[in-house]
Amino acid sequence: MAKASVKKDNFIVRYFKETRAELRKVSWPDRQEVLSLTFIVVTFTIFMAALLGIIDYIFAWVFGLIIR
């Protein structure tokens, strides 16, 4: 009785096949959603950068008063 030989893919080929299968399951956003989410991220980043800059300026000013 001879066994049917089934060739197994090596791990690299299997990885790419599984990756491709998973990417087909992804629900990609439409252009409008990408633009609105990008606007939110950029706005929040600018706001946080300004806030941290103001806090840094205040701490530098206070420590400057303490050191003098």
C-alpha positions as CSV (number, residue, x, y, z in Angstrom):
1,M,0.0,0.0,0.0
2,A,1.6,3.2,-1.1
3,K,0.9,6.5,0.6
4,A,-0.1,9.5,-1.6
5,S,2.8,12.0,-1.3
6,V,1.6,15.5,-0.6
7,K,4.2,18.2,-1.0
8,K,4.2,20.7,1.9
9,D,5.0,24.3,1.2
10,N,8.0,25.6,2.9
11,F,7.4,28.2,5.6
12,I,8.2,31.2,3.4
13,V,5.7,30.2,0.7
14,R,3.1,29.3,3.4
15,Y,3.6,32.7,5.0
16,F,3.0,34.6,1.8
17,K,-0.1,32.5,0.9
18,E,-1.6,33.1,4.4
19,T,-0.7,36.8,4.2
20,R,-2.4,37.2,0.8
21,A,-5.5,35.3,2.2
22,E,-5.7,37.6,5.2
23,L,-5.3,40.8,3.1
24,R,-8.3,39.7,1.0
25,K,-10.4,39.7,4.2
26,V,-9.5,43.3,5.0
27,S,-12.2,45.9,4.7
28,W,-10.3,48.8,3.2
29,P,-11.6,52.4,3.9
30,D,-12.9,54.6,1.1
31,R,-11.2,57.8,0.1
32,Q,-13.5,60.1,2.2
33,E,-12.9,58.0,5.3
34,V,-9.1,58.2,4.8
35,L,-9.2,61.9,4.3
36,S,-11.4,62.6,7.4
37,L,-9.2,60.3,9.6
38,T,-6.0,61.9,8.3
39,F,-7.4,65.3,9.1
40,I,-8.3,64.2,12.6
41,V,-4.8,62.8,13.2
42,V,-3.0,65.8,11.8
43,T,-5.2,68.2,13.8
44,F,-4.6,66.3,17.0
45,T,-0.9,66.1,16.4
46,I,-0.6,69.9,15.8
47,F,-2.7,70.5,18.9
48,M,-0.6,68.2,21.1
49,A,2.6,69.7,19.8
50,A,1.4,73.2,20.6
51,L,0.2,72.1,24.1
52,L,3.5,70.4,24.9
53,G,5.4,73.4,23.5
54,I,3.5,75.7,25.8
55,I,4.0,73.4,28.8
56,D,7.7,73.2,28.0
57,Y,7.9,77.0,27.8
58,I,6.2,77.4,31.2
59,F,8.4,74.9,32.9
60,A,11.5,76.5,31.4
61,W,10.3,79.9,32.6
62,V,9.6,78.6,36.1
63,F,12.9,76.8,36.4
64,G,14.6,79.9,35.1
65,L,13.0,81.9,38.0
66,I,14.1,79.2,40.5
67,I,17.7,79.0,39.4
68,R,18.3,82.8,39.3
